[in-house]
Amino acid sequence: MIEIAGMACIAIGLLFDLLGCIGLVRMPDIYNRLQAATKCVTFGTCSIMFGTFLMVGFSSTGVKALLCIVFVALTAPVSAHALSRAAHKSGIKLWDKSVIDKYREDYPNE
């Protein structure tokens, strides 16, 4: 039963990773691409790692999978935020149909 749950988590993770990759190709600018990739790929990768943990248990591989979940969950959103802020500060324009630019409103001099 645990192995079936592990396979289901891995399948869900692969689906989310695939959707994140499609989002990288389909989204119009760097900001939308970062949002699509970060949310989908973070959840997908964590789900794959959790499925791996369910299948192997508390072995060395399982503990490493849990540590990877923590690492990815902490670093992926922070790195996406840093990349988008750096892109905005360097002058990369938003998509023409973007409605609002909160960063420009909060920091008008930058």
One Martini backbone bead per residue (centre of mass of N, CA, C, O) as a GRO file, in nm:
protein
  110
    1MET     BB    1   0.057   0.063  -0.020
    2ILE     BB    2   0.303   0.253   0.000
    3GLU     BB    3   0.399   0.214  -0.294
    4ILE     BB    4   0.151   0.342  -0.424
    5ALA     BB    5   0.184   0.619  -0.292
    6GLY     BB    6   0.467   0.669  -0.408
    7MET     BB    7   0.385   0.652  -0.707
    8ALA     BB    8   0.178   0.882  -0.694
    9CYS     BB    9   0.376   1.105  -0.612
   10ILE     BB   10   0.558   1.075  -0.858
   11ALA     BB   11   0.342   1.130  -1.073
   12ILE     BB   12   0.264   1.411  -0.973
   13GLY     BB   13   0.549   1.531  -0.994
   14LEU     BB   14   0.580   1.490  -1.300
   15LEU     BB   15   0.342   1.664  -1.381
   16PHE     BB   16   0.446   1.930  -1.254
   17ASP     BB   17   0.712   1.939  -1.410
   18LEU     BB   18   0.581   1.951  -1.688
   19LEU     BB   19   0.421   2.214  -1.638
   20GLY     BB   20   0.673   2.387  -1.581
   21CYS     BB   21   0.802   2.348  -1.863
   22ILE     BB   22   0.568   2.465  -2.022
   23GLY     BB   23   0.579   2.744  -1.881
   24LEU     BB   24   0.860   2.822  -1.991
   25VAL     BB   25   0.758   2.830  -2.293
   26ARG     BB   26   0.468   2.998  -2.275
   27MET     BB   27   0.566   3.235  -2.138
   28PRO     BB   28   0.643   3.581  -2.201
   29ASP     BB   29   0.820   3.626  -1.935
   30ILE     BB   30   1.035   3.607  -1.671
   31TYR     BB   31   0.822   3.636  -1.444
   32ASN     BB   32   0.627   3.412  -1.536
   33ARG     BB   33   0.836   3.185  -1.553
   34LEU     BB   34   0.920   3.185  -1.257
   35GLN     BB   35   0.645   3.122  -1.140
   36ALA     BB   36   0.593   2.855  -1.285
   37ALA     BB   37   0.853   2.706  -1.206
   38THR     BB   38   0.851   2.730  -0.898
   39LYS     BB   39   0.581   2.600  -0.824
   40CYS     BB   40   0.590   2.336  -0.987
   41VAL     BB   41   0.881   2.230  -0.930
   42THR     BB   42   0.870   2.227  -0.627
   43PHE     BB   43   0.631   2.035  -0.595
   44GLY     BB   44   0.735   1.809  -0.778
   45THR     BB   45   1.005   1.746  -0.637
   46CYS     BB   46   0.887   1.696  -0.354
   47SER     BB   47   0.704   1.462  -0.445
   48ILE     BB   48   0.925   1.274  -0.545
   49MET     BB   49   1.081   1.261  -0.278
   50PHE     BB   50   0.843   1.150  -0.109
   51GLY     BB   51   0.802   0.894  -0.275
   52THR     BB   52   1.081   0.785  -0.217
   53PHE     BB   53   1.050   0.772   0.087
   54LEU     BB   54   0.807   0.575   0.090
   55MET     BB   55   0.964   0.338  -0.058
   56VAL     BB   56   1.238   0.329   0.141
   57GLY     BB   57   1.236   0.494   0.390
   58PHE     BB   58   1.466   0.500   0.674
   59SER     BB   59   1.705   0.545   0.496
   60SER     BB   60   1.950   0.705   0.344
   61THR     BB   61   1.769   0.786   0.104
   62GLY     BB   62   1.526   0.897   0.267
   63VAL     BB   63   1.677   1.120   0.420
   64LYS     BB   64   1.777   1.266   0.166
   65ALA     BB   65   1.496   1.331   0.058
   66LEU     BB   66   1.409   1.508   0.297
   67LEU     BB   67   1.640   1.713   0.266
   68CYS     BB   68   1.561   1.800  -0.022
   69ILE     BB   69   1.289   1.916   0.047
   70VAL     BB   70   1.391   2.140   0.232
   71PHE     BB   71   1.588   2.273   0.035
   72VAL     BB   72   1.386   2.337  -0.197
   73ALA     BB   73   1.170   2.492  -0.023
   74LEU     BB   74   1.383   2.722   0.057
   75THR     BB   75   1.540   2.804  -0.225
   76ALA     BB   76   1.349   2.852  -0.468
   77PRO     BB   77   1.192   3.114  -0.385
   78VAL     BB   78   1.443   3.287  -0.328
   79SER     BB   79   1.574   3.269  -0.610
   80ALA     BB   80   1.334   3.381  -0.770
   81HIS     BB   81   1.328   3.655  -0.632
   82ALA     BB   82   1.619   3.739  -0.702
   83LEU     BB   83   1.586   3.722  -1.011
   84SER     BB   84   1.348   3.922  -1.043
   85ARG     BB   85   1.485   4.165  -0.911
   86ALA     BB   86   1.728   4.177  -1.100
   87ALA     BB   87   1.564   4.212  -1.360
   88HIS     BB   88   1.425   4.476  -1.276
   89LYS     BB   89   1.685   4.644  -1.211
   90SER     BB   90   1.803   4.595  -1.517
   91GLY     BB   91   1.531   4.652  -1.716
   92ILE     BB   92   1.330   4.435  -1.755
   93LYS     BB   93   1.050   4.400  -1.913
   94LEU     BB   94   0.738   4.371  -1.915
   95TRP     BB   95   0.469   4.270  -2.028
   96ASP     BB   96   0.242   4.444  -2.211
   97LYS     BB   97  -0.017   4.301  -2.041
   98SER     BB   98   0.056   4.409  -1.784
   99VAL     BB   99  -0.104   4.559  -1.505
  100ILE     BB  100   0.122   4.541  -1.269
  101ASP     BB  101   0.389   4.721  -1.063
  102LYS     BB  102   0.489   4.694  -0.747
  103TYR     BB  103   0.788   4.761  -0.743
  104ARG     BB  104   0.760   5.045  -0.869
  105GLU     BB  105   0.574   5.155  -0.642
  106ASP     BB  106   0.774   5.103  -0.396
  107TYR     BB  107   1.036   5.183  -0.607
  108PRO     BB  108   1.064   5.464  -0.795
  109ASN     BB  109   1.397   5.511  -0.809
  110GLU     BB  110   1.474   5.221  -0.959
   0.00000   0.00000   0.00000
